[in-house]
Amino acid sequence: MAGTEWTPARILELRLSRGETQAEFATAMRLTGGKGTVSQWERGTHKPTGTAAIRLGLLDRAAKEGSQI
């Protein structure tokens, strides 16, 4: 997880692998900015940092292990 580069394509791939809309993904991520934040990440206008980057890593690991958080 540490040092993971969260590119727009990688974030989109993770969301789609979970079968979620941007709004659903934002809820899973517990984002206060909602789907707008996810959209900004996927367009590359903003990058996830701090807690959001950690949560992405947790969701990514869960997806690879076939579990849900």
Long-range contacts (C-beta under 8 A, 24 or more apart in sequence): 1-54, 1-57, 1-58, 1-60, 1-61, 2-57, 4-53, 4-56, 4-57, 4-60, 6-41, 6-47, 6-48, 6-53, 6-56, 7-44, 8-41, 8-42, 8-43, 8-44, 11-38, 11-41, 11-42, 11-48, 11-56, 12-42, 14-56, 14-59, 14-60, 14-63, 15-42, 17-63, 18-59, 18-63, 28-59, 28-69, 29-55, 29-56, 29-59, 30-55
